[in-house]
Amino acid sequence: MTGASWHPDMRCPRWPELALISMPHWGFDGAVKVGELVVAAAVADDVIHAFERVFAARFPIAQMVRIDAYGGDDNLSMEANNTSGFNFRTVAGLDVLSLHSFGVAIDINPVQNPYVAGDRILPPAATAYLDRSHLRPGMIVRPDPVTGAFDSIGWQWGGDWSPRKDYHHFQGRAPGPES
């Protein structure tokens, strides 16, 4: 992860503050796969609980590999339809750290669940999934097992935001003195 998603010369969380989770998920081919997510250690049990519910519902996930396989590049990870967690980076277009930098954000199936802000759609292959009423495998809507699972641990879904939508994004609370 060093130099890709974790940078020792920056304000990255240290390893005791992060947890590597290996967990089963259903692939789009109907087979059980084993994926990996890195999240904040403080939320690891909650994330495991949420993904246990997602697994029980047989919700398909294209792939779940650490974003380091993509050199820490969020755009490449999204284009590969990768489900990912920790990545020390800023919010796209801003000079503000993303909640992914603290291990309290997860993106699930970005191709089926695009980021939409005006005419900007990420990843570009996700344009086929802009019509959220035409449900297909891997799409996240409300209500469904994925939003229900993350609601149960108190996380927000980017699909609830307005005017921009981040259908693949779930986030917990930002770290701070009150957390």
Secondary structure, DSSP 8 states (H G I E B T S, - for coil): -BTTTB-TTTT---GGGEEEEEEEEE-TTS-EEEEEEEEEGGGHHHHHHHHHHHHHTT-B-SB---GGGGTT-HHHHHHTTB-B-----B-TTSSSB-GGGGT-EEE--TTTS-EEETTEEESGGGGGG--TTS--TT---SSSHHHHHHHTTT-EEGGG-SSSEETTEEE----STT-
